[in-house]
Amino acid sequence: MLTYHSQGEDTQSLESTAVFLNRVMKKQHFSSGYMKWQYLDNPAGKAIAICAYDKGSIVGHYAAQPIISRIDGAEIPGLFI
């Protein structure tokens, strides 16, 4: 049975998500430090992220990260989904 939880902010949770994303995206781009920077230390604000679990393993991940875009010289807040 699937369960859904907010992305944890601890290093272990961020590392588990990084391992999952590296596997799914077929890249070695993600690390717990990178996830912390993207999700927690983002100057535009904290990300909102949900993980889906099956038998304790991450099987899905969805996130919305705040961004600030510059359009015609104006800073416009938004979300990167």
C-alpha positions in Angstrom: 0.0 0.0 0.0 1.3 3.4 -0.9 1.8 6.1 1.7 2.6 9.8 1.2 4.7 12.0 3.4 6.2 15.5 3.2 9.9 15.5 2.2 11.9 15.3 5.4 14.5 18.0 6.1 17.1 15.7 7.8 20.2 14.6 5.9 19.0 10.9 5.7 15.7 11.9 4.1 17.4 14.2 1.6 19.9 11.5 0.7 17.2 8.9 0.1 15.4 11.3 -2.2 18.7 12.1 -4.0 19.3 8.4 -4.5 15.8 7.9 -5.9 16.1 10.9 -8.3 19.5 9.8 -9.5 18.1 6.3 -10.3 14.9 7.7 -12.0 16.7 10.5 -13.9 19.6 8.2 -14.8 22.0 10.9 -13.6 24.4 11.3 -10.7 23.5 14.9 -10.3 21.7 14.8 -6.9 23.2 14.6 -3.4 21.9 15.4 0.0 23.8 18.7 -0.1 22.3 19.6 -3.5 18.8 18.7 -2.2 19.3 20.8 0.9 20.4 23.8 -1.3 17.4 23.3 -3.6 14.7 22.6 -1.0 15.7 24.3 2.2 18.3 27.0 1.5 16.6 28.4 -1.6 16.8 32.2 -1.3 13.2 32.4 -2.8 11.8 30.1 0.0 11.5 26.5 1.0 10.2 23.9 -1.5 7.1 21.9 -1.0 7.8 18.2 -1.7 6.0 15.0 -1.2 7.4 11.5 -1.4 5.4 8.3 -2.1 6.5 5.2 -0.3 5.9 1.5 -0.9 7.1 -0.8 1.8 9.4 1.9 3.2 11.1 2.7 -0.2 10.5 5.9 -2.2 8.6 5.1 -5.4 7.5 8.7 -6.3 8.5 12.3 -5.7 6.8 15.6 -6.5 8.1 19.1 -5.6 7.4 22.7 -6.2 10.3 25.1 -5.7 9.9 28.8 -5.3 11.7 30.9 -7.9 12.1 34.6 -8.7 11.9 35.4 -12.4 12.9 38.7 -13.8 10.5 39.9 -16.5 10.9 43.3 -18.1 13.1 44.3 -15.2 10.5 43.3 -12.6 11.0 40.4 -10.1 8.1 38.1 -10.3 7.7 35.2 -7.8 6.7 31.8 -9.1 7.1 28.1 -8.7 9.3 25.6 -10.6 7.4 22.3 -10.7 
